Amino acid sequence: MRKALRSTLAMLVAGLLAGCSSQSSSVDPNRDASPQALPLLRFGPDEDGLLARAKVVAVLKAEFAAADSNHDGVLDSDEVRAVNEQRWQKDGQKASLLMDWNRDGVVDFKEFATTDLSLFEQFDANGNGVLTAQEFTGKKPVGR
């Protein structure tokens, strides 16, 4: 009886340890991302769950260029209003609206990108410019 109990207990512990190790290596940002990291998923992490800061900047530059309808390198009040209306329609109360933070009458690329890049930096725990699937969860990897 004791031998059977020890054997069962050993199998249970082995199963738990195996579950822990596979859990830490199979993080899927689309499934396991911290709620605060969800806006970053729109930049499309690679299949392995990695998202490079360079990709985020490239996507933001393309979005900024598309919003800059008169191609003057900044967003005037009409362009800002159009972007904010799109964001409001898409995300409602969760929308991150553009603001002219430095009050110079326009929104430049830095102001346009601030929210997304700040969020990226917040989740880039090791500061290497690449978010891993684990970093999307906002938790430290097991074993660190």
C-alpha contacts under 8 A as a table, 3 or more apart, distances in Angstrom:
res1	aa1	res2	aa2	distance
1	M	4	A	5.17
1	M	5	L	6.22
2	R	5	L	4.99
2	R	6	R	6.08
3	K	6	R	5.11
3	K	7	S	6.08
4	A	7	S	5.04
4	A	8	T	6.08
5	L	8	T	5.08
5	L	9	L	6.03
6	R	9	L	5.02
6	R	10	A	6.00
7	S	10	A	5.08
7	S	11	M	6.20
8	T	11	M	5.14
8	T	12	L	6.17
9	L	12	L	5.02
9	L	13	V	6.20
10	A	13	V	5.20
10	A	14	A	6.10
11	M	14	A	5.06
11	M	15	G	6.05
12	L	15	G	5.08
12	L	16	L	6.20
13	V	16	L	5.06
13	V	17	L	6.14
14	A	17	L	5.14
14	A	18	A	6.09
15	G	18	A	5.09
15	G	19	G	6.09
16	L	19	G	5.01
16	L	20	C	6.26
17	L	20	C	5.10
17	L	21	S	6.36
18	A	21	S	5.28
18	A	22	S	6.20
19	G	22	S	5.30
19	G	23	Q	5.92
20	C	23	Q	5.11
20	C	24	S	6.44
21	S	24	S	5.47
21	S	25	S	6.62
22	S	25	S	5.26
22	S	26	S	6.01
23	Q	26	S	5.36
23	Q	27	V	6.70
24	S	27	V	6.24
24	S	134	Q	7.69
24	S	141	P	6.79
24	S	142	V	6.42
27	V	31	R	7.90
27	V	32	D	6.43
27	V	133	A	5.74
27	V	134	Q	6.06
28	D	31	R	5.32
28	D	32	D	5.58
28	D	33	A	7.43
28	D	49	G	6.46
28	D	133	A	5.94
29	P	32	D	5.06
29	P	33	A	4.69
29	P	41	L	7.67
29	P	45	P	7.92
29	P	49	G	6.05
29	P	133	A	5.12
29	P	134	Q	7.53
29	P	136	F	5.72
29	P	137	T	6.95
30	N	33	A	6.12
30	N	41	L	7.03
32	D	136	F	7.55
32	D	137	T	5.92
33	A	36	Q	7.98
33	A	37	A	6.05
33	A	38	L	6.32
33	A	133	A	7.91
33	A	136	F	4.93
33	A	137	T	4.39
33	A	138	G	7.48
34	S	37	A	5.17
34	S	38	L	6.62
34	S	136	F	6.18
34	S	137	T	4.58
34	S	138	G	5.86
35	P	38	L	5.35
36	Q	39	P	7.21
37	A	40	L	5.58
37	A	41	L	7.25
37	A	119	L	7.27
37	A	123	F	7.44
37	A	136	F	6.06
37	A	137	T	7.50
37	A	138	G	7.81
38	L	41	L	5.41
38	L	42	R	7.76
39	P	42	R	6.00
39	P	116	D	7.75
40	L	43	F	5.78
40	L	44	G	7.81
40	L	116	D	7.12
40	L	119	L	7.70
40	L	120	F	7.20
41	L	44	G	5.45
41	L	45	P	6.46
43	F	51	L	7.72
43	F	55	K	7.47
43	F	56	V	6.10
43	F	59	V	7.06
44	G	51	L	7.26
45	P	48	D	7.61
45	P	49	G	5.23
45	P	50	L	5.21
45	P	51	L	4.62
46	D	49	G	5.18
46	D	50	L	5.29
46	D	51	L	6.40
47	E	50	L	7.41
48	D	133	A	7.42
49	G	131	L	7.89
49	G	132	T	5.82
49	G	133	A	4.53
50	L	130	V	6.49
50	L	131	L	5.46
50	L	132	T	4.67
50	L	133	A	6.06
51	L	55	K	7.08
51	L	56	V	7.73
51	L	130	V	5.50
51	L	131	L	5.01
51	L	132	T	6.70
52	A	55	K	5.32
52	A	56	V	6.69
52	A	129	G	5.89
52	A	130	V	4.27
52	A	131	L	6.27
53	R	56	V	5.04
53	R	57	V	6.23
53	R	117	L	7.95
53	R	120	F	7.33
53	R	129	G	5.20
53	R	130	V	5.96
53	R	131	L	7.83
54	A	57	V	5.12
54	A	58	A	6.12
54	A	129	G	7.73
55	K	58	A	5.02
55	K	59	V	6.17
56	V	59	V	5.25
56	V	60	L	6.12
56	V	117	L	7.73
57	V	60	L	5.02
57	V	61	K	6.05
57	V	113	A	7.87
57	V	117	L	7.91
58	A	61	K	5.14
58	A	62	A	6.32
59	V	62	A	5.15
59	V	63	E	6.21
60	L	63	E	5.00
60	L	64	F	5.99
60	L	113	A	6.48
61	K	64	F	5.00
61	K	65	A	6.06
61	K	109	F	7.53
62	A	65	A	5.10
62	A	66	A	6.18
63	E	66	A	5.09
63	E	67	A	6.21
64	F	67	A	5.08
64	F	68	D	6.12
64	F	109	F	6.83
64	F	112	F	7.23
65	A	68	D	5.07
65	A	69	S	7.58
65	A	71	H	7.26
65	A	73	G	7.76
66	A	69	S	6.51
67	A	75	L	7.23
67	A	79	E	6.31
67	A	80	V	7.96
67	A	83	V	6.80
68	D	71	H	5.21
68	D	72	D	6.96
68	D	73	G	6.73
68	D	74	V	6.46
68	D	75	L	5.60
68	D	79	E	6.59
69	S	79	E	7.15
71	H	74	V	7.65
72	D	75	L	7.88
73	G	108	D	7.18
74	V	106	V	6.17
74	V	107	V	5.72
74	V	108	D	4.77
74	V	109	F	7.00
75	L	78	D	7.76
75	L	79	E	5.37
75	L	80	V	5.89
75	L	106	V	5.46
75	L	107	V	4.95
75	L	108	D	6.34
76	D	79	E	5.33
76	D	80	V	6.12
76	D	105	G	7.02
76	D	106	V	4.85
76	D	107	V	6.62
77	S	80	V	5.05
77	S	81	R	6.01
77	S	105	G	7.43
77	S	106	V	6.61
78	D	81	R	5.06
78	D	82	A	6.25
79	E	82	A	5.10
79	E	83	V	6.32
80	V	83	V	5.17
80	V	84	N	6.04
80	V	98	L	6.55
80	V	99	M	7.96
80	V	107	V	7.32
81	R	84	N	5.09
81	R	85	E	6.05
82	A	85	E	5.18
82	A	86	Q	6.34
83	V	86	Q	5.17
83	V	87	R	6.19
83	V	98	L	7.63
84	N	87	R	5.00
84	N	88	W	5.96
84	N	97	L	5.40
84	N	98	L	6.34
85	E	88	W	5.05
85	E	89	Q	6.10
86	Q	89	Q	5.19
86	Q	90	K	6.16
87	R	90	K	5.10
87	R	91	D	5.83
87	R	92	G	7.32
87	R	95	A	5.64
87	R	96	S	7.15
87	R	97	L	6.92
88	W	91	D	5.33
88	W	92	G	4.61
88	W	93	Q	7.02
88	W	94	K	7.98
88	W	95	A	5.51
88	W	97	L	7.67
89	Q	92	G	5.75
90	K	95	A	7.58
91	D	94	K	5.37
91	D	95	A	4.79
92	G	95	A	5.55
96	S	115	T	7.56
98	L	107	V	7.61
98	L	111	E	7.51
98	L	112	F	6.38
99	M	107	V	6.86
99	M	111	E	7.17
99	M	112	F	7.94
100	D	103	R	5.22
100	D	104	D	6.96
100	D	105	G	6.65
100	D	106	V	6.03
100	D	107	V	5.18
100	D	111	E	6.88
101	W	107	V	7.87
101	W	111	E	6.76
103	R	106	V	7.43
104	D	107	V	8.00
107	V	110	K	7.97
107	V	111	E	5.80
107	V	112	F	6.40
108	D	111	E	5.43
108	D	112	F	6.16
109	F	112	F	4.81
109	F	113	A	5.98
110	K	113	A	5.28
110	K	114	T	5.86
111	E	114	T	5.29
112	F	115	T	7.61
113	A	116	D	5.72
113	A	117	L	6.01
114	T	117	L	5.33
114	T	118	S	5.81
115	T	118	S	5.25
115	T	119	L	6.18
116	D	119	L	5.12
116	D	120	F	6.17
117	L	120	F	4.90
117	L	121	E	6.17
118	S	121	E	5.12
118	S	122	Q	6.18
119	L	122	Q	5.02
119	L	123	F	6.50
120	F	123	F	5.40
120	F	124	D	6.11
120	F	131	L	7.73
121	E	124	D	5.06
121	E	125	A	7.73
121	E	127	G	7.26
122	Q	125	A	7.04
123	F	131	L	7.06
123	F	135	E	5.89
123	F	136	F	6.53
123	F	138	G	6.25
124	D	127	G	5.20
124	D	128	N	7.01
124	D	129	G	6.68
124	D	130	V	6.70
124	D	131	L	5.50
124	D	135	E	6.48
125	A	135	E	6.66
127	G	130	V	7.70
131	L	134	Q	7.92
131	L	135	E	5.78
131	L	136	F	6.75
132	T	135	E	5.09
132	T	136	F	6.50
133	A	136	F	5.24
133	A	137	T	7.07
134	Q	137	T	5.54
134	Q	138	G	7.23
134	Q	139	K	6.93
134	Q	140	K	7.36
134	Q	141	P	6.44
135	E	138	G	5.22
135	E	139	K	6.47
135	E	140	K	7.26
136	F	139	K	7.92
140	K	144	R	6.91
141	P	144	R	6.04
